[in-house]
Amino acid sequence: MSSKIKDVVFSEPSGRLHAFVMFAGALVMLSIYIYYGILLDGSSLSSLIMAVGFALSGFAESLPTERRQIAGGLRVTAILWLLGLLGLTIFAPEVILGPR
């Protein structure tokens, strides 16, 4: 099992198409954060956290093929970052959603 995870996480970067999709997702999440922050005078911290996670994944996929270890490290960082968001949502929702 662990060798299969290692093969997937530390594989060669997928290329420009996957990187474009991840960067587009990061841009959408950043736009949502800005929309809620400026126009609706609220904060959607989860959108900003997701934008950073997607940008990390996009950067990992845009690296050259010989940079497998760096791409794997960025993938692991993005996964841990997004799992942190999930943990905050479950155990401290007032941090993400704001006081009700």
Secondary structure, 3 states (H helix, E strand, C coil): CHHHHHHHHCCCCCCHHHHHHHHHHHHHHHHHHHHHHHHCCCCCHHHHHHHHHHHHHHHHHHCCCCCHHHHHHHHHHHHHHHHHHHHHHHHCHHHHHCCC
